[in-house]
Amino acid sequence: MARSAAGLDDVDRAIVNALHGGFPICDAPYRKVAESLGLEEGELIRRLGRLLDEGVLTRFGPMYQVERIGGRFVLAALAVPEEDFERVAGQVNALPEIAHNYRREHRLNMWFVIATETPEGVDAAIAEIERRTGLKVYAFPKIREFFVELRLAA
């Protein structure tokens, strides 16, 4: 079976498309998804593991509205000197509170999401990032929430 440039064959694409935006809540969710795709449960799990290991998928898991369970999240940014970008990215990404981290072409060239179990956890994470990196964190708390569902076919 031919693979695309991203390393996906037709079965991989079907898995990604089936799981993007939904995962069954039942006693055997992997089995249910596998059956819907004409696969064995073990093959589905192996393929997901491979896609994660190869970096084709960067994350597979639920998305939570952390505020509804007592936590907090915030979009944050750093102005990182280019020569230090990889080092600082490693320092930021080492924290379990960091959900996403993106490079941008802007003075604030590193943008990331901090998600914590408690509201005060964000401030602690910001303080830790500033301590580790020696850089000021610019925090942009959510003022209003919008739902934009972005679904791209694999």
Backbone as CSV, one residue per row, in Angstrom:
resi,resn,N_x,N_y,N_z,CA_x,CA_y,CA_z,C_x,C_y,C_z
1,MET,0.850,-1.178,0.000,0.000,0.000,0.000,0.898,1.244,0.000
2,ALA,0.635,2.202,-0.866,1.454,3.400,-0.994,1.276,4.325,0.208
3,ARG,2.363,4.976,0.588,2.341,5.934,1.696,2.481,7.346,1.131
4,SER,1.804,8.285,1.796,1.921,9.683,1.409,3.199,10.262,1.981
5,ALA,3.477,11.532,1.663,4.670,12.204,2.177,4.672,12.240,3.694
6,ALA,3.507,12.275,4.326,3.428,12.296,5.790,3.571,10.900,6.379
7,GLY,3.740,9.884,5.553,3.891,8.533,6.047,2.580,7.817,6.297
8,LEU,1.501,8.310,5.721,0.185,7.715,5.914,-0.207,6.849,4.727
9,ASP,-0.673,5.640,4.998,-1.297,4.854,3.939,-2.814,5.044,4.068
10,ASP,-3.571,4.368,3.224,-5.022,4.556,3.235,-5.651,4.199,4.580
11,VAL,-5.145,3.168,5.231,-5.689,2.756,6.533,-5.361,3.803,7.593
12,ASP,-4.125,4.294,7.601,-3.756,5.351,8.546,-4.657,6.572,8.370
13,ARG,-4.879,6.975,7.127,-5.731,8.139,6.867,-7.146,7.887,7.378
14,ALA,-7.656,6.690,7.167,-9.001,6.361,7.658,-9.052,6.435,9.183
15,ILE,-7.992,5.978,9.851,-7.934,6.046,11.326,-7.939,7.500,11.786
16,VAL,-7.057,8.305,11.212,-6.969,9.711,11.613,-8.299,10.413,11.375
17,ASN,-8.889,10.201,10.216,-10.166,10.859,9.911,-11.289,10.391,10.830
18,ALA,-11.297,9.115,11.191,-12.352,8.583,12.066,-12.216,9.101,13.492
19,LEU,-10.988,9.312,13.941,-10.773,9.696,15.340,-10.649,11.192,15.551
20,HIS,-10.540,11.953,14.490,-10.431,13.407,14.603,-11.799,13.972,14.977
21,GLY,-11.957,14.308,16.228,-13.213,14.900,16.668,-14.150,13.938,17.356
22,GLY,-13.732,12.721,17.613,-14.624,11.812,18.310,-13.961,10.498,18.667
23,PHE,-14.276,10.014,19.840,-13.796,8.713,20.303,-14.911,8.153,21.165
24,PRO,-15.317,6.931,20.930,-16.471,6.406,21.665,-16.187,6.244,23.164
25,ILE,-17.201,6.492,23.941,-17.125,6.262,25.385,-17.913,4.990,25.651
26,CYS,-17.174,3.909,25.851,-17.771,2.593,26.078,-16.718,1.703,26.722
27,ASP,-17.071,0.465,27.004,-16.134,-0.458,27.655,-14.940,-0.815,26.784
28,ALA,-15.092,-0.841,25.487,-14.008,-1.230,24.573,-13.951,-0.256,23.393
29,PRO,-13.545,0.993,23.639,-13.586,1.985,22.553,-12.667,1.665,21.381
30,TYR,-11.477,1.130,21.644,-10.573,0.805,20.534,-11.162,-0.302,19.671
31,ARG,-11.779,-1.268,20.294,-12.407,-2.356,19.536,-13.532,-1.805,18.666
32,LYS,-14.342,-0.914,19.243,-15.463,-0.348,18.484,-14.961,0.428,17.268
33,VAL,-13.936,1.254,17.457,-13.371,2.015,16.331,-12.774,1.055,15.310
34,ALA,-12.008,0.081,15.784,-11.377,-0.885,14.869,-12.426,-1.588,14.019
35,GLU,-13.492,-2.054,14.648,-14.554,-2.744,13.902,-15.173,-1.833,12.855
36,SER,-15.357,-0.550,13.202,-15.958,0.380,12.236,-15.067,0.590,11.020
37,LEU,-13.767,0.346,11.198,-12.801,0.519,10.108,-12.403,-0.803,9.457
38,GLY,-12.987,-1.901,9.921,-12.650,-3.211,9.369,-11.284,-3.705,9.816
39,LEU,-10.845,-3.313,11.007,-9.537,-3.695,11.531,-9.681,-4.517,12.799
40,GLU,-8.602,-5.152,13.185,-8.516,-5.777,14.494,-8.101,-4.693,15.495
41,GLU,-8.545,-4.831,16.721,-8.227,-3.848,17.759,-6.718,-3.665,17.914
42,GLY,-5.972,-4.749,17.947,-4.511,-4.675,18.100,-3.844,-3.905,16.983
43,GLU,-4.337,-4.077,15.745,-3.753,-3.339,14.623,-4.001,-1.845,14.776
44,LEU,-5.205,-1.464,15.196,-5.507,-0.048,15.414,-4.550,0.535,16.453
45,ILE,-4.380,-0.149,17.557,-3.514,0.340,18.633,-2.061,0.417,18.157
46,ARG,-1.587,-0.577,17.423,-0.219,-0.550,16.885,-0.025,0.627,15.932
47,ARG,-0.990,0.832,15.058,-0.869,1.935,14.100,-0.859,3.289,14.812
48,LEU,-1.725,3.464,15.795,-1.716,4.722,16.549,-0.370,4.931,17.227
49,GLY,0.173,3.877,17.812,1.489,3.969,18.445,2.571,4.359,17.463
50,ARG,2.549,3.749,16.275,3.543,4.081,15.247,3.405,5.526,14.800
51,LEU,2.168,5.981,14.574,1.952,7.368,14.141,2.443,8.359,15.188
52,LEU,2.277,8.027,16.453,2.796,8.875,17.532,4.320,8.805,17.583
53,ASP,4.877,7.600,17.513,6.336,7.425,17.568,7.041,8.147,16.432
54,GLU,6.431,8.134,15.251,7.047,8.766,14.073,6.781,10.267,14.009
55,GLY,5.961,10.784,14.924,5.674,12.210,14.933,4.629,12.637,13.923
56,VAL,3.991,11.670,13.240,2.903,12.015,12.319,1.750,12.588,13.139
57,LEU,1.462,11.944,14.279,0.537,12.494,15.269,1.385,12.997,16.432
58,THR,1.087,14.171,16.910,1.834,14.685,18.055,1.105,14.431,19.360
59,ARG,-0.180,14.121,19.279,-0.968,13.908,20.477,-2.185,13.083,20.118
60,PHE,-2.573,12.182,21.024,-3.820,11.447,20.877,-4.442,11.384,22.259
61,GLY,-5.521,12.089,22.443,-6.171,12.106,23.747,-7.306,13.097,23.768
62,PRO,-8.005,13.152,24.883,-9.163,14.042,24.979,-8.761,15.503,25.109
63,MET,-9.666,16.350,24.723,-9.539,17.791,24.933,-10.532,18.157,26.030
64,TYR,-10.038,18.796,27.058,-10.885,19.170,28.189,-11.092,20.668,28.230
65,GLN,-12.242,21.082,28.739,-12.451,22.486,29.084,-12.028,22.598,30.538
66,VAL,-10.770,22.906,30.732,-10.134,22.808,32.037,-10.807,23.689,33.095
67,GLU,-11.371,24.810,32.685,-12.044,25.673,33.667,-13.258,24.983,34.288
68,ARG,-13.912,24.134,33.525,-15.101,23.445,34.042,-14.764,22.424,35.124
69,ILE,-13.500,22.036,35.209,-13.104,21.085,36.252,-12.168,21.748,37.268
70,GLY,-12.195,23.080,37.311,-11.470,23.813,38.342,-10.095,24.304,37.967
71,GLY,-9.665,24.086,36.730,-8.337,24.514,36.311,-8.362,25.827,35.561
72,ARG,-7.268,26.083,34.871,-7.147,27.330,34.114,-6.151,27.109,32.984
73,PHE,-6.351,27.817,31.895,-5.334,27.821,30.859,-5.191,29.219,30.303
74,VAL,-4.036,29.447,29.702,-3.733,30.770,29.176,-2.797,30.605,27.977
75,LEU,-2.970,31.463,27.004,-2.040,31.550,25.886,-0.897,32.447,26.344
76,ALA,0.322,32.049,26.060,1.479,32.817,26.514,2.509,32.901,25.393
77,ALA,3.403,33.874,25.530,4.425,34.078,24.508,5.733,34.531,25.143
78,LEU,6.800,34.276,24.412,8.136,34.732,24.787,8.792,35.383,23.580
79,ALA,9.665,36.338,23.836,10.545,36.896,22.809,11.891,36.212,23.016
80,VAL,12.191,35.221,22.192,13.378,34.387,22.378,14.439,34.763,21.352
81,PRO,15.656,35.057,21.807,16.730,35.285,20.827,16.878,34.041,19.944
82,GLU,17.005,34.257,18.661,17.023,33.142,17.706,18.057,32.085,18.064
83,GLU,19.231,32.530,18.501,20.288,31.564,18.819,19.958,30.701,20.041
84,ASP,18.977,31.111,20.837,18.565,30.357,22.031,17.238,29.634,21.852
85,PHE,16.660,29.702,20.664,15.295,29.215,20.490,15.150,27.739,20.875
86,GLU,16.000,26.877,20.368,15.866,25.437,20.642,16.059,25.134,22.125
87,ARG,17.035,25.789,22.751,17.274,25.577,24.176,16.057,25.998,25.000
88,VAL,15.522,27.172,24.707,14.363,27.678,25.444,13.137,26.803,25.173
89,ALA,12.954,26.382,23.932,11.827,25.492,23.613,11.902,24.226,24.457
90,GLY,13.088,23.669,24.601,13.259,22.484,25.431,12.925,22.746,26.887
91,GLN,13.328,23.907,27.395,13.032,24.259,28.786,11.529,24.435,29.005
92,VAL,10.876,25.108,28.077,9.426,25.331,28.194,8.680,24.007,28.050
93,ASN,9.024,23.242,27.026,8.308,21.987,26.753,8.524,20.932,27.825
94,ALA,9.558,21.084,28.651,9.816,20.113,29.719,8.776,20.199,30.832
95,LEU,8.034,21.295,30.889,7.019,21.450,31.926,5.743,20.708,31.538
96,PRO,5.172,19.944,32.433,3.954,19.194,32.108,2.748,20.097,31.844
97,GLU,2.819,21.337,32.253,1.699,22.271,32.042,1.624,22.812,30.622
98,ILE,2.630,22.559,29.810,2.669,23.101,28.445,1.939,22.155,27.505
99,ALA,0.878,22.681,26.881,0.042,21.860,26.000,0.486,21.948,24.543
100,HIS,0.855,23.107,24.068,1.261,23.316,22.674,2.359,24.369,22.687
101,ASN,3.229,24.328,21.689,4.285,25.332,21.569,4.546,25.541,20.085
102,TYR,4.457,26.804,19.653,4.597,27.122,18.236,5.585,28.263,18.027
103,ARG,6.386,28.158,16.967,7.272,29.250,16.544,6.465,30.192,15.657
104,ARG,6.687,31.487,15.846,6.011,32.501,15.032,7.034,33.505,14.514
105,GLU,6.748,34.092,13.383,7.595,35.135,12.805,7.103,36.473,13.354
106,HIS,7.606,36.835,14.510,7.157,38.032,15.218,8.180,38.282,16.314
107,ARG,8.175,39.471,16.889,9.057,39.712,18.040,8.776,38.692,19.127
108,LEU,7.489,38.437,19.397,7.109,37.349,20.305,7.072,36.087,19.445
109,ASN,8.183,35.386,19.390,8.345,34.312,18.412,8.056,32.912,18.949
110,MET,7.771,32.775,20.242,7.395,31.473,20.799,6.056,31.631,21.528
111,TRP,5.062,30.895,21.050,3.720,30.936,21.628,3.366,29.547,22.136
112,PHE,2.760,29.475,23.315,2.433,28.192,23.911,1.203,28.334,24.801
113,VAL,0.597,27.211,25.106,-0.564,27.165,25.982,-0.136,26.544,27.298
114,ILE,-0.490,27.221,28.382,-0.249,26.699,29.726,-1.605,26.245,30.259
115,ALA,-1.706,24.999,30.663,-2.954,24.451,31.221,-2.623,23.826,32.573
116,THR,-3.376,24.225,33.606,-3.101,23.743,34.959,-4.377,23.269,35.638
117,GLU,-4.195,22.427,36.643,-5.327,21.858,37.382,-6.009,22.870,38.289
118,THR,-5.290,23.927,38.671,-5.844,24.957,39.546,-5.580,26.324,38.935
119,PRO,-6.391,27.321,39.245,-6.152,28.657,38.691,-4.766,29.212,39.032
120,GLU,-4.303,28.986,40.258,-2.999,29.518,40.657,-1.832,28.770,40.003
121,GLY,-2.102,27.620,39.442,-1.050,26.861,38.774,-0.457,27.585,37.577
122,VAL,-1.248,28.391,36.901,-0.741,29.148,35.749,0.343,30.113,36.200
123,ASP,0.082,30.836,37.289,1.082,31.789,37.774,2.366,31.074,38.182
124,ALA,2.229,29.907,38.794,3.413,29.135,39.188,4.186,28.670,37.958
125,ALA,3.474,28.231,36.914,4.141,27.789,35.684,4.852,28.961,35.011
126,ILE,4.218,30.116,34.978,4.854,31.300,34.388,6.124,31.647,35.152
127,ALA,6.048,31.641,36.475,7.226,31.940,37.288,8.344,30.940,37.021
128,GLU,8.002,29.669,36.856,9.006,28.642,36.590,9.636,28.831,35.215
129,ILE,8.836,29.175,34.222,9.381,29.423,32.876,10.329,30.615,32.920
130,GLU,9.939,31.676,33.589,10.802,32.853,33.690,12.094,32.522,34.441
131,ARG,11.998,31.701,35.478,13.188,31.309,36.236,14.129,30.482,35.351
132,ARG,13.574,29.508,34.618,14.396,28.622,33.784,15.032,29.343,32.607
133,THR,14.265,30.225,31.979,14.723,30.832,30.726,15.368,32.198,30.901
134,GLY,15.044,32.894,31.991,15.513,34.259,32.162,14.769,35.251,31.275
135,LEU,13.650,34.824,30.693,12.863,35.672,29.792,11.499,35.973,30.390
136,LYS,10.948,37.134,30.037,9.613,37.511,30.505,8.548,36.759,29.714
137,VAL,7.598,36.182,30.427,6.448,35.518,29.800,5.327,36.539,29.664
138,TYR,4.783,36.646,28.471,3.624,37.498,28.220,2.397,36.586,28.206
139,ALA,1.501,36.788,29.163,0.325,35.923,29.299,-0.900,36.626,28.739
140,PHE,-1.700,35.872,27.994,-2.915,36.393,27.374,-4.099,35.521,27.796
141,PRO,-4.702,35.841,28.942,-5.824,35.018,29.412,-7.033,35.150,28.495
142,LYS,-7.842,34.109,28.500,-9.050,34.094,27.675,-10.049,35.100,28.237
143,ILE,-10.569,35.936,27.375,-11.603,36.891,27.755,-12.966,36.347,27.343
144,ARG,-13.014,35.775,26.156,-14.255,35.227,25.622,-13.917,33.963,24.841
145,GLU,-14.770,32.972,24.920,-14.497,31.713,24.237,-15.311,31.604,22.958
146,PHE,-14.636,31.135,21.921,-15.271,30.848,20.650,-14.962,29.396,20.306
147,PHE,-15.890,28.715,19.694,-15.650,27.349,19.245,-15.468,27.383,17.743
148,VAL,-14.294,26.985,17.302,-14.001,26.876,15.885,-13.501,25.452,15.670
149,GLU,-14.298,24.662,15.005,-13.894,23.280,14.766,-13.121,23.221,13.454
150,LEU,-11.856,22.894,13.562,-11.007,22.771,12.392,-10.779,21.285,12.135
151,ARG,-11.296,20.819,11.041,-11.125,19.409,10.670,-10.494,19.364,9.302
152,LEU,-9.329,18.761,9.257,-8.603,18.603,7.997,-8.560,17.116,7.683
153,ALA,-8.946,16.774,6.496,-8.898,15.359,6.097,-7.451,14.925,5.933
154,ALA,-7.159,13.745,6.448,-5.790,13.217,6.332,-5.565,12.669,4.937
